[in-house]
Amino acid sequence: MKKILLSLLVLTATLSLVACDSQSSNVFKFILDDSFDEFLVMETSADYPPFENIEEVDGKNTVVGIDIEIAKAIALAAGKNLQVVHKGFDFLITDIQNGKADFAIAAITPTPERLEQVDFSDVYLDNEDEQVAVIKSSDATNYVTIDDINLETVRVGAQTGSLQSYILQDQAPESYATYIQDLNTLFENLNNGQIEVLLSEKTVAETYIADEYSDLQIAFSVYSQYNGNAIAVQKDNAALLAIINETIATLKESGQIDTWVEYYSAQS
């Protein structure tokens, strides 16, 4: 069954690339069914493998990952093709609030502040969100607990507007905090010694370390009172929220989300 599902996944990805020639570098159109006349617009921050990242497929850039497959399933359920817009993570919630896109999916964790701005779907992943501190392996003895980084002499990075940025403000307020929109840049800065510590989701950190940064390692886990990944929609968009929740329920019940997690995690 998994081989069948992955074959369908690859086929869908192949069909999706047909309409990618003329788009901007941050917009990706997926033609899921030639009979669909409209697009469902989704925003994401495509620097977060294995959830979403930009890769070259058949000589063209496209966006791939667990969240992208979930978004395709939602669009199919809505009877529309899918347009994915890659933006900085800190723009996503505000853009959904202002109606610039139909929904946002980017391993987003619902928090009280975010719930004031948008509505959230049911949680589609609740076991992939352990938060960690990432360091250079050569600093392994220097940073062992959160107290070790809660010093004004320690430069700690987090993605702007992310759950990790809230954790940093709450648990290491004395540190020299650095907030950057692009997660790729944060990992590069850590690797180059521009910061000493980076807060990240564990699965994402493991992917970056395995793919590009062998000199980095996870130092310790960081407590977060908020857990689970969900999809953001504009408040009072009950019709779309119902489609999303029905799709999530179907994907979870069938084990399809677990299949995508296994597949994309293995790509690192």
C-alpha positions as CSV (number, residue, x, y, z in Angstrom):
1,M,0.0,0.0,0.0
2,K,2.8,2.4,0.8
3,K,4.4,1.8,-2.6
4,I,1.0,2.7,-4.2
5,L,0.7,5.8,-2.2
6,L,4.2,7.0,-2.9
7,S,3.6,6.3,-6.6
8,L,0.6,8.5,-6.5
9,L,2.6,11.1,-4.7
10,V,5.3,11.1,-7.3
11,L,2.7,11.2,-10.1
12,T,0.9,14.1,-8.6
13,A,4.2,16.0,-8.2
14,T,5.0,15.3,-11.9
15,L,1.6,16.6,-13.0
16,S,2.0,19.6,-10.8
17,L,5.1,20.9,-12.6
18,V,3.3,21.5,-15.9
19,A,2.2,25.0,-15.0
20,C,5.5,26.2,-13.4
21,D,7.3,27.8,-16.4
22,S,6.1,31.4,-16.2
23,Q,5.6,31.8,-12.4
24,S,7.7,33.9,-10.1
25,S,10.4,32.3,-8.0
26,N,8.1,32.4,-5.0
27,V,4.9,31.2,-6.5
28,F,4.2,27.5,-7.4
29,K,1.1,26.4,-9.2
30,F,0.0,22.7,-9.0
31,I,-2.5,21.6,-11.6
32,L,-4.2,18.7,-9.8
33,D,-7.1,18.3,-12.2
34,D,-7.5,19.8,-15.7
35,S,-11.2,20.2,-15.1
36,F,-10.7,22.6,-12.1
37,D,-11.0,26.3,-13.1
38,E,-9.9,27.9,-9.8
39,F,-7.0,27.9,-7.5
40,L,-6.9,27.6,-3.7
41,V,-4.1,29.9,-2.5
42,M,-1.9,28.7,0.2
43,E,1.0,30.5,1.9
44,T,4.0,28.8,3.5
45,S,7.6,29.5,4.5
46,A,9.5,27.0,2.3
47,D,12.6,26.8,4.4
48,Y,11.4,24.1,6.8
49,P,12.3,20.6,5.6
50,P,10.8,18.0,5.8
51,F,7.6,20.0,6.1
52,E,8.2,22.4,3.1
53,N,11.3,23.4,1.1
54,I,12.2,24.4,-2.4
55,E,13.9,21.7,-4.6
56,E,14.7,21.3,-8.2
57,V,12.6,18.6,-9.9
58,D,13.1,17.8,-13.6
59,G,15.1,21.0,-14.0
60,K,12.6,23.3,-12.4
61,N,12.2,24.6,-8.9
62,T,9.2,23.5,-7.0
63,V,8.1,23.2,-3.4
64,V,7.9,19.8,-1.7
65,G,7.3,18.4,1.7
66,I,4.7,16.9,4.2
67,D,2.7,20.1,4.4
68,I,2.6,20.5,0.6
69,E,1.1,17.0,0.2
70,I,-1.5,17.9,2.8
71,A,-2.3,21.1,1.0
72,K,-2.8,19.2,-2.3
73,A,-5.3,16.9,-0.6
74,I,-7.2,19.9,0.7
75,A,-7.3,21.6,-2.7
76,L,-8.5,18.3,-4.3
77,A,-11.3,18.1,-1.7
78,A,-12.3,21.7,-2.4
79,G,-12.4,21.0,-6.2
80,K,-9.6,23.4,-7.0
81,N,-6.0,23.5,-8.1
82,L,-3.3,24.7,-5.7
83,Q,-1.2,27.8,-5.8
84,V,1.6,27.9,-3.2
85,V,3.1,31.3,-2.2
86,H,6.5,31.2,-0.4
87,K,6.9,34.1,2.1
88,G,8.7,34.9,5.3
89,F,7.2,33.0,8.2
90,D,6.3,36.2,10.1
91,F,4.0,37.3,7.3
92,L,1.8,34.2,7.2
93,I,-0.7,34.9,10.1
94,T,-1.2,38.5,9.2
95,D,-1.7,37.6,5.5
96,I,-4.4,35.1,6.4
97,Q,-6.0,37.6,8.7
98,N,-6.1,40.1,5.9
99,G,-7.4,37.7,3.3
100,K,-4.3,37.6,1.1
101,A,-4.4,33.8,0.9
102,D,-7.0,31.1,1.7
103,F,-4.9,29.3,4.2
104,A,-1.4,28.9,5.6
105,I,0.4,25.7,6.4
106,A,3.9,25.8,7.7
107,A,4.2,23.5,10.7
108,I,2.4,26.3,12.6
109,T,1.6,25.8,16.3
110,P,-1.6,27.5,17.5
111,T,-0.8,29.9,20.3
112,P,-3.2,32.3,22.2
113,E,-1.8,35.3,20.3
114,R,-2.3,33.6,16.9
115,L,-5.8,32.5,17.8
116,E,-6.7,36.1,18.3
117,Q,-5.9,36.7,14.6
118,V,-7.0,33.6,12.8
119,D,-8.8,30.3,13.2
120,F,-7.0,27.0,13.2
121,S,-7.8,23.6,12.0
122,D,-7.6,20.4,14.0
123,V,-4.0,19.4,14.7
124,Y,-2.7,17.3,11.9
125,L,0.7,16.4,13.5
126,D,1.2,16.3,17.3
127,N,4.3,14.2,17.6
128,E,6.8,16.2,15.5
129,D,7.2,19.3,17.5
130,E,9.8,18.8,20.2
131,Q,11.8,22.0,20.5
132,V,15.6,21.9,20.7
133,A,18.7,24.1,21.0
134,V,21.2,23.5,18.2
135,I,24.9,24.3,18.7
136,K,28.3,23.6,17.1
137,S,29.6,20.3,18.2
138,S,32.8,22.0,19.5
139,D,30.6,23.8,22.1
140,A,29.0,20.7,23.5
141,T,30.3,21.2,27.0
142,N,29.4,24.9,27.1
143,Y,25.6,24.6,26.5
144,V,23.9,21.9,28.3
145,T,20.7,23.5,29.7
146,I,18.5,26.5,29.0
147,D,20.3,28.3,31.9
148,D,23.6,28.1,29.9
149,I,22.2,30.2,27.1
150,N,20.3,32.7,29.3
151,L,23.3,35.1,29.4
152,E,23.8,38.4,27.6
153,T,27.1,37.1,26.2
154,V,25.4,34.2,24.4
155,R,24.0,35.0,20.9
156,V,20.8,32.9,20.4
157,G,18.9,32.8,17.1
158,A,15.3,32.1,16.3
159,Q,13.1,32.5,13.2
160,T,11.1,35.8,13.3
161,G,7.5,35.3,14.4
162,S,8.0,31.6,15.1
163,L,7.1,29.6,18.2
164,Q,10.9,29.4,18.9
165,S,11.0,33.2,19.1
166,Y,8.4,33.2,21.8
167,I,10.3,30.4,23.7
168,L,13.5,32.5,23.5
169,Q,11.8,35.6,24.9
170,D,10.2,33.6,27.7
171,Q,12.9,31.2,28.7
172,A,16.1,33.0,27.8
173,P,15.3,36.7,28.1
174,E,18.8,37.7,29.2
175,S,20.4,36.2,26.0
176,Y,21.6,38.3,23.1
177,A,18.6,37.4,20.9
178,T,18.9,37.4,17.1
179,Y,15.7,37.1,15.0
180,I,16.0,36.4,11.3
181,Q,13.2,35.6,8.8
182,D,15.0,32.9,6.8
183,L,15.8,29.7,8.7
184,N,18.5,28.8,6.1
185,T,20.4,31.9,7.1
186,L,20.1,31.1,10.8
187,F,21.7,27.7,10.3
188,E,24.4,29.2,8.2
189,N,25.0,31.9,10.9
190,L,25.3,29.2,13.5
191,N,27.7,27.2,11.4
192,N,29.8,30.3,10.7
193,G,30.0,31.3,14.4
194,Q,27.8,34.5,14.1
195,I,25.5,33.0,16.8
196,E,26.3,30.4,19.4
197,V,22.8,28.8,19.7
198,L,19.8,28.3,17.5
199,L,16.3,27.3,18.6
200,S,14.5,25.0,16.2
201,E,11.9,22.2,15.9
202,K,13.7,18.9,16.4
203,T,12.7,17.3,13.1
204,V,13.7,20.3,11.1
205,A,17.1,20.6,13.0
206,E,17.8,16.9,12.3
207,T,17.1,17.5,8.6
208,Y,19.4,20.6,8.3
209,I,22.2,18.8,10.2
210,A,22.0,15.7,8.1
211,D,21.8,17.6,4.8
212,E,24.3,20.4,5.2
213,Y,25.7,21.0,8.7
214,S,27.6,18.0,10.0
215,D,29.5,20.2,12.5
216,L,26.3,21.1,14.3
217,Q,24.4,19.0,16.9
218,I,21.3,19.1,19.1
219,A,22.3,20.2,22.6
220,F,19.2,19.8,24.6
221,S,15.4,19.9,24.5
222,V,13.5,23.1,25.3
223,Y,10.2,23.1,27.0
224,S,7.2,24.5,25.1
225,Q,3.7,24.7,26.6
226,Y,2.2,24.8,23.0
227,N,2.2,21.7,20.8
228,G,0.9,20.4,17.6
229,N,0.8,21.6,14.0
230,A,-2.4,23.1,12.5
231,I,-3.6,25.0,9.5
232,A,-4.5,28.7,9.7
233,V,-7.6,30.1,8.0
234,Q,-9.3,33.5,8.1
235,K,-11.7,33.9,10.9
236,D,-15.3,32.9,10.1
237,N,-14.4,31.0,7.0
238,A,-16.4,28.0,8.3
239,A,-16.8,26.4,4.9
240,L,-13.1,26.1,4.1
241,L,-12.3,25.1,7.7
242,A,-14.8,22.2,7.5
243,I,-13.1,20.9,4.3
244,I,-9.7,21.2,5.9
245,N,-10.8,19.3,9.0
246,E,-12.5,16.6,7.0
247,T,-9.4,16.2,4.9
248,I,-7.2,16.0,8.0
249,A,-9.4,13.4,9.6
250,T,-9.4,11.2,6.4
251,L,-5.6,11.5,6.0
252,K,-4.9,10.7,9.6
253,E,-7.3,7.7,9.7
254,S,-5.8,6.2,6.5
255,G,-2.3,6.7,7.8
256,Q,-1.4,8.8,4.8
257,I,0.2,11.6,6.9
258,D,2.4,9.1,8.5
259,T,3.4,7.8,5.1
260,W,4.4,11.3,4.0
261,V,6.3,11.9,7.2
262,E,8.3,8.7,6.6
263,Y,8.9,9.5,3.0
264,Y,10.1,13.1,3.3
265,S,12.1,12.5,6.5
266,A,14.0,9.8,4.6
267,Q,14.9,12.3,1.8
268,S,17.3,14.1,4.2
